[in-house]
Amino acid sequence: MLRIENITYSVEGRPLMEGASATIPTGHKVGVVGRNGTGKSTLFRIIRGELALEGGSISLPNQARIGGIAQEVPSSADSLLDTVLAADTERAALMAESETATDGTRIAEIQTRLADIDAWSAEARAASILKGLGFDDVDQLRPCSDFSGGWRMRVALAAVLFSEPDLLLLDEPTNYLDLEGALWLESYIAKYPHTVLIVSHDRGLLNRAVGAILHLEDRKLTLYQGTYDTFAQTRAARIAAAQSEAQKQDARRAHLQNFVDRFRAKASKAKQAQSRLKMIEKMKPISTPQEAAMRAFSFPEPEEMSPPIIHLEGGTTGYGDVEILSRLNLRIDQDDRIALLGKNGQGKSTLSKLLADRLPLISGKMVRSSKLRIGYFAQHQVDELYVDETPIEHLRRLRPNEAPGKWRMRLAGFGLRADQADTAVGRLSGGQKARLSLLLATIDAPHMLILDEPTNHLDIESREALVDALTAYSGAVILVSHDMHLLSMVADRLWLVSGGTVSPYDGDLDSYRDMLLSRDKPASKSAPKPAKKPKRVTRDQLLELRAEVRKSEGRVQKLSEMREKLDEKLADPELYEKGKVGGVEVWQKKHAECIEALERAEAMWMKALEKLEVAEAQ
């Protein structure tokens, strides 16, 4: 159990947290959300003990291990597999000692402990994690120095997952993953055996992998039970209620002030006016939760062009003499919204560069509309901004003949305020840099916009604003992203980049997700023998099976309701107050028993459903 009690912390005199408290029960998976700059990453550093609190305390059970992704991954000659195995320091030390130990008693102790921590399956577990994050069997044996920084960050993530700390802290882990890796991580976190706190702006992950949301806002922490969508609905209701109360109070204050202004000078009414002044002074302002302003993106509208804007026949492209993609037969119209699917390294970025006219066509034929303008945003472009220049200076270079007021209007249209417009890019946040890069990519009103991971530095509100802008945009969109929510809201066509070519994907995003998660499951070693045709069931047997399904479904529903109540009980801070000795353990035991019973009930329900389906199919 993680207890955060009345913590206070400031940065350069600016308070990030004041009297913030929260209690995270053991084993819970919690998403940490809040607008950019509110202090989510700082909170993680405080929990790890890297920063000293000004007030309050943070407590964990004795001997609890805290784990997070290392900021720098060594570029060593060790293989990826060995690097991940070394993350389990106890196992590594015992394995090393087993090579040199000579005392029989100590050898026995070492072997017993290695068996207790399941050391002999460690290599298979490490390999499975690396594979889920995109490293095949050959990659796992290559040295870390062979990989770029982004891929080494995946190795760091694999290492911390393998070490299985009691409290796992993950800060935007999907920023350096592709869609396949992000979906695998969702599934892994949902099954992780210990407590997880994960800072993320990925709405899909927060809806599928966690069971609670910790919201950092107004320098306070609030824990909400449920997924992100549940949190968003609850918070919207709180904002509406608080705003309603604030409006009533404002109206009451205005009425009292009007009386004071009218009658303060009249002797006969002076006493009443003074009384109302005191009433106004005693009225405490109602604090409404900060409404997360949808800082909209304003994409300029291009003129309409005749279709198609790009037509590619028998195309081949690559780098130098190395062909990456071939047999390309593609057509793009101005109203297309296309998402590119496929594992990293299959050629999504290569196709994006070809369409953006940043890679040549080796062979084949490509026809473009003669006046076609293309906007291109890639993840690396955020890092290619001039860090010593301000956003205004970036626009001055591109639009030297425009008035300064026009530059500021453009920046405001992408959520960059006046003070940020005059701040050196190197001092802007990741989200602000991404907004500037998006502005530069769309400044010429492109007919086609190619976006390669545009949301990595954007918070949830900004991602929603981007969805709105792309929905309203009248040009074509080519989208590469690990954000399932963004893809589902924007894309209406899916292209699969795989096997050295590009082809339409006939399913939807959910079917693609299911395919990815089931792809690595081991197949049966031998084909099953054909089953004998079962005897036809009677009507009474069919009714009995249906009754069993209803009974099982009811049992699952009751246990699910019981689990929700126990979740709420364990999240109640009063349960952990001093003096209630033994209370926490009792409720945690009940919670564990409920989870176990629910799993059995769900298994029985599925079994009953399968029997009924077989019977009805006869």
C-alpha positions as CSV (number, residue, x, y, z in Angstrom):
1,M,0.0,0.0,0.0
2,L,1.3,3.4,-1.0
3,R,0.2,6.3,1.3
4,I,0.7,9.9,0.2
5,E,-0.1,12.2,3.1
6,N,-0.4,16.0,2.9
7,I,2.7,16.4,0.7
8,T,3.8,19.9,-0.4
9,Y,6.5,20.6,-3.0
10,S,7.4,23.7,-5.0
11,V,9.7,24.4,-8.0
12,E,11.4,27.8,-8.1
13,G,8.8,29.1,-5.7
14,R,5.9,27.8,-7.8
15,P,3.8,25.3,-5.7
16,L,3.1,22.0,-7.6
17,M,1.5,20.2,-4.7
18,E,0.0,21.6,-1.5
19,G,-1.4,19.2,1.1
20,A,-1.9,16.5,-1.5
21,S,-3.0,13.1,-0.2
22,A,-3.9,9.7,-1.7
23,T,-3.9,6.0,-0.7
24,I,-3.2,3.4,-3.3
25,P,-4.0,-0.2,-2.1
26,T,-1.6,-3.0,-2.9
27,G,-1.9,-4.5,-6.3
28,H,-4.0,-1.7,-7.9
29,K,-3.2,-0.5,-11.4
30,V,-3.6,3.3,-11.4
31,G,-3.3,5.8,-14.2
32,V,-1.8,9.2,-13.2
33,V,-3.3,12.1,-15.3
34,G,-3.2,15.8,-15.3
35,R,-2.4,18.6,-17.7
36,N,1.2,19.1,-18.9
37,G,3.3,20.9,-16.2
38,T,1.1,20.0,-13.2
39,G,3.9,17.8,-11.7
40,K,3.2,14.2,-12.5
41,S,6.8,13.3,-13.3
42,T,7.9,15.3,-10.2
43,L,5.5,13.1,-8.1
44,F,7.3,10.0,-9.3
45,R,10.7,11.5,-8.4
46,I,9.3,12.3,-4.9
47,I,8.0,8.7,-4.5
48,R,11.4,7.4,-5.5
49,G,13.1,9.6,-2.9
50,E,15.0,11.7,-5.4
51,L,13.4,15.0,-4.2
52,A,13.0,16.2,-0.6
53,L,9.4,17.2,0.4
54,E,8.7,20.6,2.0
55,G,5.9,18.9,4.0
56,G,4.0,15.7,4.4
57,S,5.2,12.1,4.0
58,I,5.1,9.1,1.6
59,S,5.2,5.6,3.1
60,L,5.4,2.1,1.6
61,P,5.7,-1.3,3.3
62,N,9.1,-2.2,4.6
63,Q,11.4,-3.8,1.9
64,A,9.1,-2.8,-0.9
65,R,11.0,-2.4,-4.1
66,I,10.3,0.6,-6.4
67,G,11.1,0.3,-10.1
68,G,11.0,2.6,-13.0
69,I,12.6,3.0,-16.4
70,A,16.2,4.2,-16.3
71,Q,16.8,7.5,-18.0
72,E,19.9,6.3,-19.8
73,V,20.4,2.8,-21.1
74,P,24.0,1.7,-21.4
75,S,25.3,1.3,-24.9
76,S,27.3,-1.8,-23.9
77,A,28.5,-5.0,-25.6
78,D,26.1,-7.1,-23.5
79,S,23.3,-8.7,-25.4
80,L,19.7,-7.5,-25.0
81,L,18.8,-10.8,-23.2
82,D,21.8,-10.5,-20.8
83,T,21.0,-6.9,-20.1
84,V,17.4,-7.7,-19.1
85,L,18.4,-10.8,-17.1
86,A,20.9,-8.6,-15.1
87,A,18.0,-6.4,-13.9
88,D,17.0,-9.2,-11.4
89,T,20.0,-8.4,-9.2
90,E,19.2,-11.1,-6.7
91,R,19.1,-13.8,-9.3
92,A,22.3,-12.5,-11.0
93,A,24.2,-12.4,-7.7
94,L,23.0,-16.0,-6.8
95,M,23.9,-17.3,-10.2
96,A,27.4,-15.8,-9.9
97,E,27.9,-17.1,-6.4
98,S,26.8,-20.6,-7.5
99,E,29.8,-20.7,-9.8
100,T,32.3,-20.2,-7.0
101,A,30.6,-21.5,-3.8
102,T,32.3,-24.5,-2.3
103,D,30.5,-24.9,1.0
104,G,27.8,-27.6,0.7
105,T,25.3,-25.9,3.0
106,R,25.7,-22.6,1.1
107,I,25.3,-24.4,-2.2
108,A,22.1,-25.9,-1.0
109,E,20.8,-22.5,0.2
110,I,21.6,-21.0,-3.2
111,Q,19.9,-23.7,-5.2
112,T,16.8,-23.5,-2.9
113,R,16.5,-19.8,-3.3
114,L,17.0,-20.0,-7.1
115,A,14.2,-22.5,-7.2
116,D,12.0,-20.2,-5.0
117,I,12.4,-17.2,-7.4
118,D,11.9,-19.4,-10.4
119,A,15.4,-18.6,-11.7
120,W,15.5,-21.4,-14.2
121,S,12.6,-20.0,-16.3
122,A,14.1,-16.4,-16.1
123,E,15.6,-16.6,-19.6
124,A,12.3,-17.6,-21.2
125,R,10.4,-14.8,-19.3
126,A,13.0,-12.2,-20.4
127,A,12.8,-13.4,-24.0
128,S,9.0,-13.2,-23.9
129,I,9.1,-9.6,-22.7
130,L,11.6,-8.6,-25.3
131,K,9.6,-10.2,-28.0
132,G,6.5,-8.4,-26.9
133,L,8.3,-5.1,-27.2
134,G,9.4,-5.8,-30.7
135,F,12.7,-7.7,-30.5
136,D,12.9,-11.0,-32.4
137,D,15.2,-14.0,-31.4
138,V,18.1,-12.6,-33.4
139,D,17.8,-9.1,-32.0
140,Q,17.9,-10.4,-28.4
141,L,21.4,-11.8,-28.9
142,R,22.7,-8.6,-30.4
143,P,24.6,-6.1,-28.2
144,C,22.9,-3.0,-26.9
145,S,25.3,-0.8,-28.8
146,D,23.8,-1.9,-32.1
147,F,20.5,-0.1,-31.3
148,S,19.5,3.5,-31.3
149,G,18.4,5.4,-28.2
150,G,14.7,4.8,-28.7
151,W,15.2,1.1,-29.0
152,R,17.5,1.0,-26.0
153,M,14.6,2.7,-24.0
154,R,12.5,-0.4,-24.9
155,V,15.3,-2.6,-23.4
156,A,15.1,-0.5,-20.2
157,L,11.4,-1.0,-20.1
158,A,11.9,-4.8,-20.6
159,A,14.4,-4.8,-17.8
160,V,12.1,-3.1,-15.2
161,L,9.2,-5.3,-16.2
162,F,11.4,-8.4,-15.8
163,S,12.6,-7.4,-12.3
164,E,8.9,-7.1,-11.1
165,P,9.3,-4.4,-8.5
166,D,6.5,-4.2,-5.8
167,L,5.7,-0.6,-7.0
168,L,6.2,-0.1,-10.8
169,L,6.3,3.6,-11.9
170,L,6.0,4.1,-15.6
171,D,6.2,7.6,-17.1
172,E,4.7,7.8,-20.6
173,P,6.2,4.4,-21.6
174,T,4.3,4.2,-24.9
175,N,6.1,7.3,-26.2
176,Y,8.9,5.1,-27.7
177,L,6.7,2.2,-28.6
178,D,4.8,1.5,-31.9
179,L,1.1,0.4,-31.9
180,E,2.0,-3.3,-31.5
181,G,4.3,-2.7,-28.6
182,A,1.8,-0.4,-26.9
183,L,-1.0,-3.0,-27.2
184,W,1.3,-5.7,-25.8
185,L,2.2,-3.4,-22.8
186,E,-1.5,-2.8,-22.1
187,S,-2.1,-6.5,-21.8
188,Y,1.0,-7.0,-19.7
189,I,0.2,-4.2,-17.2
190,A,-3.4,-5.5,-16.7
191,K,-1.9,-8.9,-15.6
192,Y,1.1,-7.4,-13.6
193,P,1.1,-9.0,-10.1
194,H,2.0,-5.9,-8.1
195,T,1.1,-2.2,-7.8
196,V,1.4,0.0,-10.9
197,L,1.4,3.8,-11.3
198,I,1.5,4.9,-14.9
199,V,1.6,8.4,-16.3
200,S,0.0,8.3,-19.7
201,H,-2.1,10.4,-22.1
202,D,-3.1,7.3,-24.0
203,R,-6.8,7.1,-23.5
204,G,-7.0,3.5,-24.8
205,L,-4.4,2.3,-22.3
206,L,-6.1,4.1,-19.4
207,N,-9.4,2.4,-20.4
208,R,-8.0,-1.1,-20.7
209,A,-5.1,-1.5,-18.4
210,V,-5.9,0.3,-15.2
211,G,-8.7,0.2,-12.6
212,A,-8.4,3.7,-11.1
213,I,-7.3,7.2,-12.0
214,L,-5.1,9.5,-9.8
215,H,-5.8,13.1,-11.0
216,L,-3.3,15.9,-10.2
217,E,-5.1,19.2,-10.4
218,D,-5.1,22.5,-8.5
219,R,-2.1,21.1,-6.5
220,K,-4.2,18.3,-5.1
221,L,-4.5,14.6,-5.7
222,T,-7.9,12.9,-6.2
223,L,-8.3,9.2,-6.7
224,Y,-11.2,8.0,-8.9
225,Q,-12.2,4.4,-9.2
226,G,-12.8,3.1,-12.7
227,T,-11.3,3.7,-16.2
228,Y,-10.4,7.0,-17.8
229,D,-13.9,7.3,-19.4
230,T,-15.5,6.8,-16.0
231,F,-13.2,9.4,-14.5
232,A,-14.0,11.9,-17.3
233,Q,-17.7,11.5,-16.7
234,T,-17.4,11.9,-13.0
235,R,-15.2,14.9,-13.3
236,A,-17.5,16.6,-15.8
237,A,-20.3,16.2,-13.4
238,R,-18.2,17.8,-10.6
239,I,-17.3,20.7,-12.8
240,A,-20.9,21.3,-13.8
241,A,-22.1,21.2,-10.2
242,A,-19.3,23.5,-9.0
243,Q,-19.9,25.9,-11.8
244,S,-23.6,26.0,-11.0
245,E,-22.9,26.8,-7.4
246,A,-20.4,29.4,-8.3
247,Q,-22.9,31.1,-10.7
248,K,-25.5,31.2,-7.9
249,Q,-23.0,32.7,-5.5
250,D,-22.0,35.3,-8.0
251,A,-25.6,36.3,-8.5
252,R,-26.1,36.5,-4.8
253,R,-23.0,38.6,-4.4
254,A,-24.0,40.9,-7.2
255,H,-27.4,41.4,-5.6
256,L,-25.9,42.2,-2.2
257,Q,-23.3,44.6,-3.8
258,N,-26.1,46.3,-5.7
259,F,-27.9,47.1,-2.4
260,V,-24.7,48.4,-0.8
261,D,-24.0,50.6,-3.8
262,R,-27.5,52.1,-3.8
263,F,-28.0,52.7,-0.1
264,R,-24.5,53.1,1.5
265,A,-24.8,56.9,1.4
266,K,-28.3,57.0,3.0
267,A,-28.3,57.2,6.8
268,S,-31.5,55.2,7.1
269,K,-30.1,52.3,5.1
270,A,-26.4,52.6,6.2
271,K,-26.7,49.9,8.9
272,Q,-28.3,47.4,6.4
273,A,-25.7,48.2,3.8
274,Q,-22.9,47.6,6.3
275,S,-24.6,44.3,7.2
276,R,-24.6,43.2,3.6
277,L,-21.0,44.2,3.2
278,K,-20.1,41.8,6.0
279,M,-22.1,39.1,4.3
280,I,-20.2,39.6,1.1
281,E,-16.8,39.4,3.0
282,K,-17.9,36.1,4.6
283,M,-18.8,34.5,1.3
284,K,-16.0,32.0,0.5
285,P,-15.3,31.7,-3.2
286,I,-16.4,28.3,-4.6
287,S,-13.4,26.7,-6.1
288,T,-14.3,25.0,-9.4
289,P,-12.1,22.3,-10.8
290,Q,-9.9,23.7,-13.6
291,E,-11.7,23.1,-16.8
292,A,-9.2,21.5,-19.2
293,A,-9.4,24.0,-21.9
294,M,-9.6,22.5,-25.4
295,R,-6.8,24.5,-26.9
296,A,-7.9,24.0,-30.5
297,F,-5.6,23.5,-33.5
298,S,-6.5,25.8,-36.4
299,F,-5.5,24.0,-39.6
300,P,-5.7,26.3,-42.7
301,E,-8.1,25.0,-45.3
302,P,-6.7,24.0,-48.8
303,E,-8.6,24.5,-52.0
304,E,-10.3,21.4,-53.5
305,M,-8.5,19.3,-56.0
306,S,-9.7,16.8,-58.5
307,P,-9.2,13.1,-57.4
308,P,-6.9,11.4,-57.1
309,I,-4.2,13.6,-55.6
310,I,-1.7,10.7,-55.7
311,H,-1.8,7.6,-57.9
312,L,1.0,5.0,-57.6
313,E,1.4,2.0,-59.9
314,G,4.0,-0.8,-59.5
315,G,6.1,1.4,-57.2
316,T,9.3,0.4,-55.5
317,T,11.2,2.6,-53.0
318,G,14.0,2.3,-50.5
319,Y,17.3,3.8,-49.5
320,G,20.1,3.7,-52.1
321,D,20.2,0.3,-53.6
322,V,18.2,-1.3,-50.8
323,E,14.6,-1.9,-51.6
324,I,12.2,-1.6,-48.6
325,L,8.8,-1.5,-50.3
326,S,7.7,-2.8,-53.7
327,R,4.5,-3.8,-55.6
328,L,3.0,-0.5,-54.5
329,N,-0.4,0.1,-56.1
330,L,-2.1,2.9,-54.2
331,R,-4.5,5.7,-54.7
332,I,-5.1,8.7,-52.4
333,D,-8.0,11.2,-52.7
334,Q,-8.3,14.5,-50.9
335,D,-11.0,13.2,-48.5
336,D,-9.1,10.1,-47.4
337,R,-8.2,9.4,-43.8
338,I,-5.7,6.5,-43.8
339,A,-4.0,4.9,-40.9
340,L,-0.8,2.9,-41.5
341,L,-0.5,-0.3,-39.5
342,G,2.4,-2.7,-39.2
343,K,5.3,-3.5,-36.9
344,N,8.3,-1.1,-36.5
345,G,10.8,-1.7,-39.3
346,Q,8.3,-2.8,-41.9
347,G,8.3,0.5,-43.8
348,K,5.6,2.8,-42.4
349,S,8.1,5.7,-42.2
350,T,9.5,4.8,-45.6
351,L,6.1,5.0,-47.2
352,S,5.4,8.3,-45.4
353,K,8.6,9.8,-46.8
354,L,7.8,8.5,-50.3
355,L,4.4,10.1,-50.2
356,A,5.9,13.3,-48.8
357,D,8.4,13.4,-51.7
358,R,11.3,12.9,-49.3
359,L,12.3,9.6,-50.9
360,P,12.7,8.8,-54.6
361,L,10.7,6.2,-56.5
362,I,13.2,3.5,-57.6
363,S,10.8,2.1,-60.2
364,G,7.2,2.2,-61.1
365,K,5.0,5.3,-61.8
366,M,3.7,7.9,-59.4
367,V,1.3,10.7,-60.6
368,R,0.7,13.7,-58.3
369,S,-1.7,16.6,-58.8
370,S,0.4,19.4,-60.2
371,K,-0.3,21.9,-57.4
372,L,-0.3,19.4,-54.6
373,R,1.0,20.8,-51.3
374,I,2.0,18.3,-48.6
375,G,2.5,18.9,-44.8
376,Y,4.8,16.4,-43.1
377,F,5.2,16.0,-39.3
378,A,7.5,13.4,-37.9
379,Q,8.6,12.7,-34.4
380,H,12.2,13.7,-35.0
381,Q,11.2,17.1,-36.3
382,V,10.3,18.3,-32.8
383,D,14.0,17.8,-32.0
384,E,15.1,19.7,-35.2
385,L,13.6,23.0,-34.1
386,Y,16.1,25.9,-33.5
387,V,16.4,25.7,-29.7
388,D,17.9,29.1,-29.3
389,E,15.2,30.8,-31.3
390,T,11.6,31.7,-30.3
391,P,8.5,30.6,-32.1
392,I,8.1,34.1,-33.4
393,E,11.6,33.9,-35.0
394,H,10.7,30.6,-36.6
395,L,7.7,32.2,-38.3
396,R,9.7,35.3,-39.3
397,R,12.0,33.0,-41.3
398,L,9.1,31.4,-43.1
399,R,6.9,34.4,-43.5
400,P,9.2,37.5,-43.5
401,N,6.6,39.7,-45.2
402,E,3.8,39.1,-42.6
403,A,3.1,41.5,-39.8
404,P,4.1,40.4,-36.3
405,G,0.4,40.4,-35.3
406,K,-0.2,37.8,-38.0
407,W,2.6,35.6,-36.5
408,R,1.0,35.8,-33.1
409,M,-2.4,35.0,-34.4
410,R,-1.0,31.9,-36.1
411,L,0.7,30.8,-32.8
412,A,-2.5,31.4,-30.8
413,G,-4.3,29.2,-33.3
414,F,-2.1,26.4,-32.1
415,G,-2.4,27.1,-28.4
416,L,0.8,29.0,-27.9
417,R,0.3,32.0,-25.7
418,A,2.0,35.4,-26.1
419,D,4.6,34.7,-23.4
420,Q,5.4,31.3,-25.0
421,A,5.7,33.0,-28.4
422,D,8.7,35.0,-27.1
423,T,10.3,32.1,-25.2
424,A,13.3,30.2,-26.6
425,V,12.2,26.8,-28.0
426,G,14.7,25.0,-25.8
427,R,12.7,26.2,-22.7
428,L,9.3,25.1,-24.1
429,S,7.7,21.9,-23.0
430,G,7.5,18.9,-25.3
431,G,3.8,19.6,-25.9
432,Q,4.5,23.2,-26.9
433,K,7.3,22.2,-29.2
434,A,4.9,19.6,-30.9
435,R,2.3,22.4,-31.4
436,L,4.9,24.6,-33.0
437,S,6.0,21.7,-35.3
438,L,2.4,21.1,-36.3
439,L,2.0,24.8,-37.1
440,L,5.1,24.7,-39.3
441,A,3.9,21.6,-41.1
442,T,0.4,23.0,-41.9
443,I,1.4,26.7,-42.5
444,D,1.0,26.3,-46.3
445,A,-2.5,24.9,-46.1
446,P,-1.5,21.4,-47.4
447,H,-3.9,19.2,-49.4
448,M,-2.4,16.2,-47.7
449,L,-1.1,16.0,-44.1
450,I,1.2,13.1,-43.1
451,L,1.5,12.7,-39.3
452,D,4.0,10.2,-37.9
453,E,3.4,9.9,-34.1
454,P,2.0,13.4,-33.6
455,T,0.7,12.8,-30.1
456,N,3.8,11.8,-28.2
457,H,4.2,15.0,-26.3
458,L,0.5,16.1,-26.1
459,D,-1.7,15.7,-23.1
460,I,-5.2,14.1,-23.4
461,E,-7.0,17.5,-23.9
462,S,-4.6,18.4,-26.7
463,R,-5.1,15.0,-28.3
464,E,-8.9,15.5,-28.3
465,A,-8.3,19.0,-29.8
466,L,-6.2,17.3,-32.5
467,V,-9.0,14.8,-33.2
468,D,-11.4,17.7,-33.7
469,A,-9.0,19.6,-36.0
470,L,-8.3,16.5,-38.2
471,T,-12.1,15.8,-38.4
472,A,-12.8,19.3,-39.6
473,Y,-9.7,19.4,-41.9
474,S,-10.7,19.1,-45.6
475,G,-7.4,17.6,-46.8
476,A,-6.2,14.0,-46.9
477,V,-4.6,12.5,-43.7
478,I,-2.0,9.8,-43.5
479,L,-1.5,8.8,-39.9
480,V,1.0,6.7,-38.1
481,S,0.3,6.4,-34.3
482,H,0.3,4.1,-31.3
483,D,-2.7,5.9,-30.0
484,M,-5.7,3.6,-30.7
485,H,-8.2,6.3,-29.7
486,L,-6.8,8.8,-32.2
487,L,-6.7,6.2,-35.0
488,S,-10.3,5.1,-34.2
489,M,-11.6,8.6,-34.2
490,V,-9.8,9.8,-37.4
491,A,-9.1,7.0,-39.8
492,D,-11.7,5.5,-42.1
493,R,-9.2,3.4,-44.1
494,L,-6.5,1.0,-42.9
495,W,-3.4,0.1,-44.8
496,L,-1.2,-2.7,-43.6
497,V,2.6,-2.3,-44.2
498,S,4.0,-5.8,-44.0
499,G,6.1,-8.2,-46.0
500,G,7.8,-5.5,-48.1
501,T,4.5,-4.1,-49.5
502,V,1.3,-2.2,-48.6
503,S,-2.2,-3.6,-48.9
504,P,-5.6,-2.6,-47.6
505,Y,-6.6,-4.1,-44.2
506,D,-10.1,-5.4,-44.4
507,G,-10.8,-5.6,-40.6
508,D,-11.2,-2.8,-38.1
509,L,-8.9,-1.7,-35.4
510,D,-10.4,-4.0,-32.8
511,S,-9.8,-7.1,-35.0
512,Y,-6.2,-5.9,-35.7
513,R,-5.7,-5.6,-31.9
514,D,-7.1,-9.1,-31.3
515,M,-4.8,-10.4,-34.1
516,L,-1.7,-8.9,-32.5
517,L,-2.5,-10.2,-29.0
518,S,-3.2,-13.7,-30.2
519,R,-0.4,-13.9,-32.8
520,D,2.3,-15.0,-30.4
521,K,0.2,-17.7,-28.6
522,P,1.8,-21.1,-29.2
523,A,-0.1,-23.3,-31.6
524,S,-1.0,-26.9,-30.8
525,K,1.8,-29.3,-31.7
526,S,-0.5,-31.8,-33.3
527,A,-3.8,-31.5,-35.1
528,P,-6.7,-32.7,-32.9
529,K,-8.6,-35.7,-34.0
530,P,-12.0,-35.0,-35.4
531,A,-14.6,-35.3,-32.7
532,K,-17.5,-37.7,-33.0
533,K,-20.8,-36.1,-33.7
534,P,-22.6,-35.7,-30.4
535,K,-26.1,-37.0,-29.9
536,R,-28.9,-34.5,-30.4
537,V,-30.0,-33.0,-27.1
538,T,-33.6,-33.0,-26.0
539,R,-35.7,-30.0,-25.4
540,D,-35.5,-30.5,-21.6
541,Q,-31.7,-30.7,-21.7
542,L,-31.6,-27.4,-23.8
543,L,-33.8,-25.6,-21.2
544,E,-31.6,-26.9,-18.4
545,L,-28.5,-25.6,-20.2
546,R,-30.1,-22.2,-20.7
547,A,-31.1,-22.1,-17.0
548,E,-27.5,-22.9,-16.0
549,V,-26.2,-20.0,-18.3
550,R,-28.6,-17.6,-16.6
551,K,-27.6,-18.8,-13.1
552,S,-23.9,-18.5,-13.9
553,E,-24.3,-15.0,-15.4
554,G,-26.2,-13.9,-12.3
555,R,-23.4,-15.3,-10.1
556,V,-20.8,-13.3,-12.1
557,Q,-22.8,-10.1,-11.9
558,K,-23.2,-10.4,-8.1
559,L,-19.5,-11.1,-7.6
560,S,-18.6,-8.2,-9.9
561,E,-20.8,-5.8,-7.9
562,M,-19.2,-7.1,-4.7
563,R,-15.7,-6.5,-6.1
564,E,-16.6,-2.9,-7.0
565,K,-17.8,-2.3,-3.4
566,L,-14.6,-3.9,-2.0
567,D,-12.5,-1.7,-4.4
568,E,-14.3,1.4,-3.0
569,K,-13.7,0.2,0.5
570,L,-10.0,-0.3,0.0
571,A,-9.7,3.1,-1.6
572,D,-11.3,4.8,1.4
573,P,-8.6,6.7,3.3
574,E,-10.5,6.2,6.6
575,L,-9.8,2.5,6.5
576,Y,-6.1,3.2,7.0
577,E,-6.5,5.6,9.9
578,K,-4.5,4.8,13.1
579,G,-6.4,2.7,15.6
580,K,-8.2,0.5,13.2
581,V,-5.8,-2.4,13.7
582,G,-6.4,-5.4,11.5
583,G,-9.1,-3.7,9.5
584,V,-7.1,-3.4,6.3
585,E,-5.9,-7.0,6.4
586,V,-9.5,-8.2,6.8
587,W,-10.8,-6.2,3.8
588,Q,-7.8,-7.2,1.6
589,K,-8.4,-10.8,2.4
590,K,-12.1,-10.4,1.5
591,H,-11.0,-8.7,-1.8
592,A,-8.6,-11.5,-2.7
593,E,-11.4,-14.1,-1.9
594,C,-13.8,-12.2,-4.1
595,I,-11.4,-12.0,-7.0
596,E,-10.8,-15.8,-6.8
597,A,-14.5,-16.5,-6.6
598,L,-15.2,-14.2,-9.6
599,E,-12.5,-16.0,-11.7
600,R,-14.1,-19.4,-10.9
601,A,-17.6,-18.0,-11.6
602,E,-16.5,-16.6,-15.0
603,A,-14.9,-19.9,-15.9
604,M,-18.1,-21.7,-15.1
605,W,-20.2,-19.2,-17.1
606,M,-18.0,-19.6,-20.1
607,K,-18.2,-23.4,-19.9
608,A,-22.0,-23.2,-19.6
609,L,-22.1,-20.9,-22.6
610,E,-19.9,-23.2,-24.7
611,K,-22.2,-26.2,-23.8
612,L,-25.3,-24.2,-24.8
613,E,-23.7,-23.1,-28.1
614,V,-22.8,-26.6,-29.0
615,A,-26.3,-27.9,-28.1
616,E,-28.1,-25.1,-30.1
617,A,-25.9,-25.8,-33.2
618,Q,-27.0,-29.4,-33.4
